[in-house]
Every structure is written in structure tokens, then in C-alpha cells.
Amino acid sequence: MKEAQDIPWKRIVVEATAIVASILLAFAIDAWWQDRTEQIVEAQYLHAMREDLLSSIELLDESEASQRQQVEFLESLLLTTADTPYSDELRQWIDDGLFNIGTYLPRLSAFRDLESSGQTKIIRNQDIRRALASVRQKMDGLETAQRDFQKSQQSLIDPFLVDNFNLTDLMLDRPANGETDLSVLGSSDFQSRVAFKISLRREVSRAQDRVREAFNEALKLIEAELDTID
């Protein structure tokens, strides 16, 4: 009985409590540090994706301006006939209108890095995650439209151009010399290919419009989130 009374229960309880408290504190500090690290990584991704989106929208503006000009050239070609005189302007319509593909390539390195790392959930804002998923979906649609455009160009338009135009004059930007055979202009075969390319280009433009909407929505949400972080 004496030995039982001599056990320092109070000190044991205090020490045990201190040990448990220190362990819990260590866990809390570790959890806080982990959360803080994730917040830093999230902010870095958000800043990088914001810059990517701004650059991609600027490139999209340039691409769409180029495509509008290409459609104008193609529409001008629809008005030509076998009697249309060869000129530098006509050469540009054929070169930039029929030969040019003009693939749009956005700058989305941070977005792709986030996807490949499998860390998309580090972006805590669910609206942003949904917006990024929409960007991926719309980009997939645009890439499909651009691949279809390129395949059609290579299979239907390029062989026709090779067979019917002086590629040396066109590719070297030679001035009009009146020697190029333009008898194909105004033919139904020529007209159908020009009209087909216009339709392909407009399909790509519609896909780009959808990408622009997705870019703008993601950018708006990311900038709002950065305002709360910064």
C-alpha cells in the first residue's frame, strides 16, 4: 500500500500530457506547413496560368485576324475567271489564300504541366477546376478541327495547286510576268476547292471562338482568386 502511494501520478500525468501535446502540436505544424506549401504551389500555378492565358488570347487575336484575311483572299478568288490578269495581288490571293494553313498554337505550358503532374486538385477553387476542364475540352475540339483542316488541305487542295499553278513563281514571291497559266481560274473544279477551304476555315474559326470563351472564363476566375490570395 505504501509503494502504491509513492507513485508520482501527478508527475506522470503531466509528462504524458506534455508528450501527447507535443505530438499533436507536431502534427498540427506539419499539417499547417503542408497546407502552406500547397497554397504556395497553387498560387504559382495560378499566376503562371494567368500569363499563359493572356499570351494565348493575344496569339488567338493574331490568328483570327490572319484567318479573316485568308477568307477575304479566298472570297476574292471565287470572283476570278480564266480572263483575270495575273498580278501580284492575285499571286497573294493564291499563295496566302490557298497554300497557307495557319495553325493556331496557344501557350499553355503551365496548364499542361498541371495536367501531367496529376495535381489538378491543388487548385482548391472548384469553379476554376471546371473552367480548366472546359479549356481542355474546347482545345481538343479546336485541335480536331485543325487536324481535319490540314488533312483536307494535303489531300484535296495541295495536289490541285501542284498540278495547276507555277509553284516557283508563287513560293519565291516573283512579280507578275504574264507567263503563268491561269486557265483554271473560274473552273468548277477550282471554285469548289476554294469554297471548300472557306468552309473549313470557318469551322476552325468557330472552334476558336469556343476556345476564346473558355479562355476568358478561366482567366476571369483565376484573376478573382489571385485577388484574394495576393
For each residue, the residues with C-beta under 8 A, 3 or more apart:
1: 4 5
2: 5 6
3: 6 7
4: 1 7
5: 1 2
6: 2 3
7: 3 4 12
8: 11 12
9: 12 13
10: 13 14
11: 8 14 15
12: 7 8 9 15 16
13: 9 10 16 17
14: 10 11 17 18
15: 11 12 18 19
16: 12 13 19 20
17: 13 14 20 21
18: 14 15 21 22
19: 15 16 22 23
20: 16 17 23 24
21: 17 18 24 25
22: 18 19 25 26
23: 19 20 26 27
24: 20 21 27 28
25: 21 22 28 29
26: 22 23 29 30
27: 23 24 30 31
28: 24 25 31 32
29: 25 26 32 33
30: 26 27 33 34
31: 27 28 34 35
32: 28 29 35 36
33: 29 30 36 37
34: 30 31 37 38
35: 31 32 38 39
36: 32 33 39 40
37: 33 34 40 41
38: 34 35 41 42 122
39: 35 36 42 43 229
40: 36 37 43 44
41: 37 38 44 45 119 122
42: 38 39 45 46 122 123 124
43: 39 40 46 47 226 229 230
44: 40 41 47 48
45: 41 42 48 49 110 114 122 123
46: 42 43 49 50 123 128 222 225 226 229
47: 43 44 50 51 226
48: 44 45 51 52 109 110
49: 45 46 52 53 108 110 111 114 132 218 222
50: 46 47 53 54 219 222 223 226
51: 47 48 54 55 110
52: 48 49 55 56 106 107 108 109 110 111
53: 49 50 56 57 108 215 218 219 222
54: 50 51 57 58 219
55: 51 52 58 59 106 107
56: 52 53 59 60 106 107 108 215
57: 53 54 60 61 212 215 216 219
58: 54 55 61 62
59: 55 56 62 63 104 105 106 107
60: 56 57 63 64 104 106 208 211 212 215
61: 57 58 64 65
62: 58 59 65 66
63: 59 60 66 67 102 104 208
64: 60 61 67 68 205 208
65: 61 62 68 69
66: 62 63 69 70 102
67: 63 64 70 71 102 201 204 205 208
68: 64 65 71 72
69: 65 66 72 73 96
70: 66 67 73 74 96 97 100 102 201
71: 67 68 74 75 198 201 202
72: 68 69 75 76
73: 69 70 76 77 92 93 96 97
74: 70 71 77 78 93 97 98 194 197 198 201
75: 71 72 78 79 198
76: 72 73 79 80 93 97
77: 73 74 80 93 94 97 98 185 190 194
78: 74 75 191 194 195
79: 75 76
80: 76 77 84 90 93 182 185 186
81: 84 185 186
82: 182 183 184 185 186 187
83: 186
84: 80 81 90 182 185 186
85: 90 176 178
86: 90 91 176 177 178 179 180 182
87: 90 91 176
88: 91 92 175 176
89: 92 93
90: 80 84 85 86 87 93 94 176 182
91: 86 87 88 94 95 169 170 173 174 176
92: 73 88 89 95 96 97
93: 73 74 76 77 80 89 90 96 97 98
94: 77 90 91 97 98 99 161 165 170
95: 91 92 98 99 100 170 171 173
96: 69 70 73 92 93 99 100
97: 70 73 74 76 77 92 93 94 100 194 197
98: 74 77 93 94 95 157 161 193 194 197
99: 94 95 96 158 161 170
100: 70 95 96 97
101: 149 150 153
102: 63 66 67 70
103: 146 150
104: 59 60 63 142 146 204 208
105: 59
106: 52 55 56 59 60 139 211
107: 52 55 56 59
108: 49 52 53 56 111 112 135 139
109: 48 52 112 113
110: 45 48 49 51 52 113 114
111: 49 52 108 114 115 132 135
112: 108 109 115 116
113: 109 110 116 117
114: 45 49 110 111 117 119 120 122 123 132
115: 111 112 118 120 136
116: 112 113
117: 113 114
118: 115
119: 41 114 122
120: 114 115 123 129 132
121: 124 129
122: 38 41 42 45 114 119
123: 42 45 46 114 120 128 129 132
124: 42 121
125: 128 129 221 225
126: 129 130
127: 130 131 221
128: 46 123 125 131 132 218 221 222 225
129: 120 121 123 125 126 132 133
130: 126 127 133 134
131: 127 128 134 135 214 217 218 221 222
132: 49 111 114 120 123 128 129 135 136 218
133: 129 130 136 137
134: 130 131 137 138 214 217 218
135: 108 111 131 132 138 139 211 214 215 218
136: 115 132 133 139 140
137: 133 134 140 141 214
138: 134 135 141 142 207 210 211 213 214
139: 106 108 135 136 142 143 211 214
140: 136 137 143 144
141: 137 138 144 145 207 210 211
142: 104 138 139 145 146 204 207 208 210 211
143: 139 140 146 147
144: 140 141 147 148 207
145: 141 142 148 149 203 204 206 207
146: 103 104 142 143 149 150 204 207
147: 143 144 150 151
148: 144 145 151 152 200 203
149: 101 145 146 152 153 200 201 203 204
150: 101 103 146 147 153 154
151: 147 148 154 155
152: 148 149 155 156 157 196 197 200
153: 101 149 150 156 157 158 197 200
154: 150 151 157 158
155: 151 152 158 159
156: 152 153 159 160 193 196
157: 98 152 153 154 160 161 193 196 197
158: 99 153 154 155 161 162
159: 155 156 162 163
160: 156 157 163 164 189 190 193
161: 94 98 99 157 158 164 165 167
162: 158 159 165 167
163: 159 160
164: 160 161 181 184 190
165: 94 161 162 169 170 180 184
166: 169 170 179 180 181
167: 161 162 170 171
168: 171 172 174
169: 91 165 166 172 174 177 180
170: 91 94 95 99 165 166 167 173 174
171: 95 167 168
172: 168 169
173: 91 95 170
174: 91 168 169 170 177
175: 88
176: 85 86 87 88 90 91 180
177: 86 169 174 180
178: 85 86
179: 86 166
180: 86 165 166 169 176 177
181: 164 166 184
182: 80 82 84 86 90 185
183: 82 187
184: 82 164 165 181 187 189 190
185: 77 80 81 82 84 182 190
186: 80 81 82 83 84 190 191
187: 82 183 184 190 191
188: 191 192
189: 160 184 192 193
190: 77 160 164 184 185 186 187 193 194
191: 78 186 187 188 194 195
192: 188 189 195 196
193: 98 156 157 160 189 190 196 197
194: 74 77 78 97 98 190 191 197 198
195: 78 191 192 198 199
196: 152 156 157 192 193 199 200
197: 74 97 98 152 153 157 193 194 200 201
198: 71 74 75 194 195 201 202
199: 195 196 202 203
200: 148 149 152 153 196 197 203 204
201: 67 70 71 74 149 197 198 204 205
202: 71 198 199 205 206
203: 145 148 149 199 200 206 207
204: 67 104 142 145 146 149 200 201 207 208
205: 64 67 201 202 208 209
206: 145 202 203 209 210
207: 138 141 142 144 145 146 203 204 210 211
208: 60 63 64 67 104 142 204 205 211 212
209: 205 206 212 213
210: 138 141 142 206 207 213 214
211: 60 106 135 138 139 141 142 207 208 214 215
212: 57 60 208 209 215 216
213: 138 209 210 216 217
214: 131 134 135 137 138 139 210 211 217 218
215: 53 56 57 60 135 211 212 218 219
216: 57 212 213 219 220
217: 131 134 213 214 220 221
218: 49 53 128 131 132 134 135 214 215 221 222
219: 50 53 54 57 215 216 222 223
220: 216 217 223 224
221: 125 127 128 131 217 218 224 225
222: 46 49 50 53 128 131 218 219 225 226
223: 50 219 220 226 227
224: 220 221 227 228
225: 46 125 128 221 222 228 229
226: 43 46 47 50 222 223 229 230
227: 223 224 230
228: 224 225
229: 39 43 46 225 226
230: 43 226 227
